[in-house]
């Protein structure tokens, strides 16, 4: 049995029992045990040998119940900090109140945490992409790590269709306007979907919006814009410094970043083949929650069944999960 004694206690439960049972005079017992006569009388008058609680039965506070009610009201309505509330209480209610006493008052009434008293503002629901039919492509460029057998870094051009999440990628040694034009031409040939819209950032490979005579609007003379016009594609640009506008392709780039971090590549060829295999896996095997747990190729085929006019050709069969 654990015995809890006051840190300044001069007697033990056994001694206290002896004091209560002894018939010797008080003075003799006090001298025998080296304690005061008052201590002897105290333990003779008690039926228990354990220390009583030293917690005061009534909290020492300078605030009356009515004043505490006002303090709680001010805290809830004005959302004052502890120091600000202390200044108000000292000025108008009780000049003797202490900071610690006020804090204990707030704790007793359950209003010590100011954040819990603030109105809960619902978080805005994340914005979803506007529903589009197949043909709206997001395009972006991602740096690739330089391999041991390379003299400089290469660039991954990525295009993803908003409706089907179908992805097309190419690796290029630079990201010039001519390269962006070649990528768009390759995308046009590779996808069975009729491309109607393209969304890019304001990089120099895509637009002269911010670089041609410091104009805020594209001139239409950029190589990429000219090819879009020739193909009947509407080229849209994101707002400057708002990458979230092109968030769909940015999220796919995040997947590519995970692949790069979790694989070791021996050469540029190894890197390129790994990325191409992953894109094929993504298009034909990986279910997407946005597509009701279907991979992009299955979503593309479903669209072809109901809207064949949105396609230049029928999506052909691929190995793997396909029906």
C-alpha positions, 0 to 999 in steps of 0.5 A: 500500500502506497502511503502519501505523507506531507513533505514536512510530516514528522510522524508516520502512520505507525507513530500516529496509531501509537499516539492515539492508543497511548495513555501516557501524558501529552508532554511525555509523548511529545518529548519521546517522539520529538514533536510538539504537544499540539501534534500529539493532541491532533492525532489523538483526536483523529480517527484516521492516520492519513494526512488531510488535503491541504487544498483550500475549501474556498478559492481565493479570488477578488472577483464576486460571482457577478463580476465573474459573470461579466468577465465571461461575457466580455471574453465571449463577446469581445474575444479579448486576450488575457492581457487585454481582459485584465486591463479592462477588469482592473479599470472597471471591475476590480483593481485587485485582480491578478493575471493568474487569478483571472486566468483561473477564473477563465479556466473554471468557466471553460473560456480559457482557449480563445480559439474555441470561442471564435466563430468557425468559418467553414473552409471553402470547398476545393474548386473543381475543373469545369466539366469539358468534353474531350479535346481540352488539353493542359500542357506544361514542361518539367525539368528532368535530372541530368544523368551521368552520360549527359552534358546538360539537363533535358525537358519533359513536355506533358499534355493531359486531356481534361475529360479523359485524363489521357496523357502524352509526353515527350523528352526534348533537349530544350524548351524553345518555341520551335520545340513546343511547336514540334510537341504540339504537332506530335500530340495532334498526331498521337491522340485520337481526340480532336484538340479544341483547346489548349491551356499553357502557362506564360513560358516563352516557349508557348507565348510572347504575352509578356515578352513581345514589346512588354505587351500584356496580350499575345501578338498571335505571331508566336510559333506555338500560336500560329500552329494552334491557329492552323489546327483550329485550336484555341490557345488559352493562357494561365494568369501570371504567377498562378500555377494552380490554374494549370493544376491538372498537369501540375498534379501529374508532374507530381506523379512524375516527381515521385517516380524520379525520387523512387528510382535509380537511373543508370543512363538517359535511356534508362530514365526515358524508358522508365518514364514512358513505361509509367505513362503507358501504365497510367493511361491503360492500367491505373484507375483514376478516382475522377474517372469513377475508378477507370483508367484513361483509355477506358474513359476515352472509349466510353466517350467514343461510344457516345460522342464519336464526333469528338474524335479523329479516329477510334481509340485502338486496343492496347494490351493490359486492362482493356475492354 
